[in-house]
Amino acid sequence: MFEDGDDDEDDDGFRGIMAILPIRLLGDPVLRKKAQAVNKVGAEEKALLRDMIETMIAAEGIGLAANQVGVLKRIIVFRQGEQVRGLINPRIIKRSSEQEVNPEGCLSIPNVQGDVKRHAQIVVSGRNKEGKTVQYSCEGRVAHCVQHEIDHLDGKLFIDRVVPDTLCWVVHETNKETGEEETKFIPTTVEQVEATFARRREKAYVPQPSETT
Ligand code: NI
C-alpha cells in the first residue's frame, strides 16, 4: 500500500531549507518532454515537492508541474481552496462527460491567456509526500488546473488546446489620465507567442559584456 515514513524525520514536511526554483519558459525543450513515473518517494522527491510548492507560491501560481522546474518526474502541485496539494504520479481516475471552458494561463508562458475546454469534474489519484495514496475530487478551475498540470507531465501545453481566437497577451498598464491600473487583453496567435518567447530566449543566452573592459 504505502511506505510509512520515519515520523521524526517527516515532520510536517516543511522543515529545513526551501528553495525557489527557476521556472522554465516556453521554448525550453524540457516542457515538451514526457516526465517519468516516480518509483520510490524518497528524500529527493520530498524536497522537490516542497520546493515546487514554494516556487508556485512565490510566483503566485495556482499549479506547477515538475517539467516547469526542469525535472522530468511525474510530480505536480496545485491549490484547492486554502489547501496546497502535492501529488506524485497523478492519474485521473474519474472524469465527467460534461466539459466546460475556462480561461487558462501558465507560469511558463507568462502574460498569456486563452480559453481551454476540459472535463468539468474529475477525481485525481496519486501519492502524497509521505508516499501515501490519496485522491481528490476537483471541479471548475481546480479541475482545469489539475488537467493542465498533468498535461505538462506529458509535454503538452495549454496553447496546444486553446480555443481558436481566444489567445491574448495580458498587459497591465497605468492609465496616464486617471492613474489607475488597467488590464488590457491583446489578441494574439500561438505562432506569435512562440516567436516572442524564442526571441526572449535568444536574448537571455547572449553573454553580458563585462562592465570592466
Ligand atoms: Ni502551466
Residues whose N, C-alpha, C, O or C-beta is under 5 A from the ligand:
A	BS01	NI	G105 C106 L107
